[in-house]
Amino acid sequence: MALLGEYGERVSETLSRTLTLEFPDPYFRELVADYPTRGGRMLRPSLCLAACAAFGGSIDRSIPTAVAIELMHNAFLVHDDIEDES
């Protein structure tokens, strides 16, 4: 379980750096950055990195994929909140 936590930290750090990049619209940047900063276990991207390691892949090379998985998960959460009118 500690290894998944370590993977989650690496994804979270990369995600934070990615979200500080300049967006064309500051309002859009705030919306995109909100959900990942709410905190979470980073389970999906951590499992991506764990699967990569299990099959002998490079963790460093798979971090962008793990970040993309987390952003996609956050997009689903936003969509769900819109549907629920929350």
Secondary structure by P-SEA (a helix, b strand, c coil): caaaaaaaaaaaaaaaaaaacccccaaaaaaaaccccccccaaaaaaaaaaaaaaccccccaaaaaaaaaaaaaaaaaaaaaaacc
